[in-house]
């Protein structure tokens, strides 16, 4: 099964990261994720992410550097998640595709609440947030 390419944003503001919970009726209802969506034909991942954030949250963003990727096969779809650091530019967050959003610190991300494809992103963010050990 060829994975569907899906983009996701790590949006940081004041040391916190924006996460969104999938609403009831969704195949992954109740799971938390980094907002984003499916790539359309002819679209770059960056264009997709900017469009999806506008459609799903009603916000304008600037897509930055590639952060990481993750692959996971769900019962209903195989996905390749392409994650980018993204800056919030303007607009009030609206719940158009999710039932809740939260700004959380990297240290408090609760991996058990995330969809499987997002868990490697959570681990990487936690690793980067962890204090460096002195030799």
N, C-alpha and C positions, 0 to 999 in steps of 0.2 A: 504494500500500500504506500503510495507516494504521499509524503506529508504535505498538508496544507500549510503554506507559509502564513504566519500570524505575527504581527508586531505588538510590542508592549513598551510602555514608557516608565522609566524611573524618573518621576518628577519630584525634585527636591525643593523645599522652601523652608527657610529658617531651621535647617538641620533635620527636618522631617520629610518623610516620603509619602506620597499620595497612593492609597490603595482603595480598591472598589470591590464591593460584594455583589455577586451575581444575583439577580432577582428571581423570585419564585416563577416557575414555569420554564426556566432555562435548564439545559441539560446538566449544568454544574451549579444549580441553585444553592445559595448559601456559602459557596466557596469564595474566598478572597482572591484577588488577582491584581496585577499591574495593568492599568487600562490600556486598551489598544484594539486591534481587530485584524480581520483577514485581508490579505493582499489581493487586489483586483488586477486583472490582466493589464499589462503595460504600465503599471505603477511601480515606483521604487519603494522600498520599505519606508524611507523617510516621508515620501508623499502620503503613503498609506497611513502612517502613524498620525501625521498632522490632520488628515481628513477624519480619521476615526475618533480622535480626541474632540474634534469639533462636533461630530455627529453624536457621540455618546455622552459627552460632558458639557458641551456648549462653550468650550474654552479655546482660545488661540494659544498655540505653543510654538516653540522653536526646537526642532529636533537636533540634538547634538551628537556626540560620539557614540559609536557602537559600544555596548557594555558586555553582552554575552549572548549565547544562544542556548536553547534547550530543546530536546525532542522528547515527545511522549505519545504513546498510542493509547487513546481512550477507546472504549467499546464502540463509540459512534464516529470517531475521526482520529487520524494521526496528524499531529501538529509539529511544526518546527517554529519555535518561538524566537523571534529576533528582537532583542531588547536594546533600547537606546536611552542614553541619558537625555532628558528633555527638560526644557525650561518653560515654566508657565509665563505667558506674556500678558494675557488679559481675558476678561469675561468672568461671569459668576458661574461657579460649578452648578450644573443642573443634573438631576438624576433621570437621564433619558433611557439608559439601558441597565442601570444598576439600582439596587434599593438602598444603598448606603455607601458613603465614602468616608475615609478618615485620613488624617495626617498623623503618621506614627514615626517614632524614632527607629533607626535601623536596629538598635539593640533590643527593641521590644516586639519585633516582627514575630508573630506566632506561626511557625511553619505548619503546624497541623491544620490551620484554617485555610491554607492556600490550595489552589488546584495543583495537581501533580506537575504540570508543565512549568508552573511558577516557582516550585520549591527550590530548584537549583539557583534561581535568581536570589531568593531569600538567603540561601546559604552564602552566596558570594557577597551580598550586601553586609551580612553579619560579620564575615571574615574581614571585610574592609573596615568595618566600624570598630572591631576589636582592638584594644590597645596593643601596640607592638611590644613584644617581650625583649628585654635587654639580654645580650649574650653573656 
